Amino acid sequence: MERITTAYVERQNLNLRHENRRLVRKTIAFSKKVHGLRHQMVVYLGYFNFVRPHRGLRVPVGAQDGCLRKWQRRTPALAAGITDHIWSLRELMSQKIFIN
């Protein structure tokens, strides 16, 4: 890398503010206490990484067994090898999560 760029960090911040009303400036859904924000962020990040497929992470697949799909949908956790399938929201919400 010849240049240092903040484009990826700024894009992540924009995604967080766009998809999470608690981080938006001047809204009635803002967090008054850090405790509530922390819990909400854990749920959001779990959804973002395990449940929601991202178009930029999809991989091409050939037609197999009569399947006409051109792309295999993937989540960041699936692409990183942390999990072997796309989770459902029910599966995410049933996990025991410890928050400090």
C-alpha positions in Angstrom: 0.0 0.0 0.0 1.4 3.3 -1.1 -1.3 5.5 0.3 -3.2 5.5 3.5 -6.9 5.9 2.9 -9.8 6.1 5.3 -12.5 5.1 2.8 -13.2 1.7 4.3 -13.5 3.1 7.8 -15.7 6.0 6.7 -17.9 3.5 4.7 -18.3 1.3 7.8 -19.3 4.4 9.9 -21.8 5.4 7.3 -23.3 1.9 7.3 -23.5 1.9 11.1 -25.3 5.3 11.2 -27.6 4.4 8.3 -28.7 1.0 9.7 -28.6 1.9 13.4 -30.9 4.7 14.6 -29.2 4.8 17.9 -26.0 6.2 16.3 -27.8 8.9 14.1 -27.4 12.4 15.2 -30.5 14.3 16.3 -33.1 11.5 16.4 -35.5 10.4 19.1 -34.1 6.9 19.1 -30.6 7.8 20.5 -29.2 5.9 23.4 -29.1 7.8 26.7 -27.0 5.2 28.4 -24.0 3.2 27.1 -25.5 -0.1 28.5 -28.4 -0.1 26.0 -26.2 1.0 23.1 -23.8 -1.8 23.9 -26.5 -4.5 23.9 -28.0 -3.1 20.6 -24.6 -3.0 18.9 -23.9 -6.7 19.8 -27.2 -7.7 18.1 -26.5 -5.5 15.1 -23.0 -6.8 14.6 -24.2 -10.4 15.0 -26.8 -9.7 12.3 -24.3 -8.0 10.1 -21.7 -10.8 10.3 -23.8 -14.0 10.6 -27.3 -13.4 9.1 -27.1 -10.8 6.3 -25.5 -11.9 3.0 -23.3 -9.2 1.3 -23.1 -8.9 -2.4 -19.4 -8.1 -2.4 -18.7 -11.5 -0.8 -20.6 -13.7 -3.2 -18.8 -16.3 -5.2 -19.7 -17.6 -8.7 -21.0 -21.2 -8.9 -21.7 -23.3 -11.9 -25.0 -24.9 -12.7 -25.2 -28.0 -10.5 -28.0 -30.5 -10.2 -30.4 -28.4 -12.2 -29.7 -25.3 -10.1 -29.8 -22.1 -12.1 -28.1 -19.9 -9.5 -25.1 -18.1 -10.7 -23.8 -16.9 -7.3 -23.4 -18.4 -3.8 -24.5 -15.9 -1.1 -22.1 -15.4 1.8 -21.9 -13.5 5.0 -18.6 -12.1 6.5 -18.5 -14.9 9.0 -19.0 -17.5 6.3 -16.3 -15.9 4.1 -13.9 -15.9 7.1 -14.6 -19.6 7.8 -16.1 -18.9 11.2 -19.3 -20.7 10.3 -20.4 -23.1 7.7 -23.9 -21.7 6.9 -25.9 -18.4 6.8 -27.7 -18.1 10.1 -31.3 -17.4 10.6 -32.3 -14.5 12.8 -33.9 -17.0 15.2 -30.6 -18.9 15.4 -28.7 -15.7 16.2 -31.2 -14.6 18.9 -31.1 -18.0 20.5 -27.3 -17.8 21.2 -26.1 -17.0 24.6 -23.9 -13.9 24.4 -21.9 -12.5 27.3 -21.4 -8.7 27.4 -19.1 -6.9 29.8 
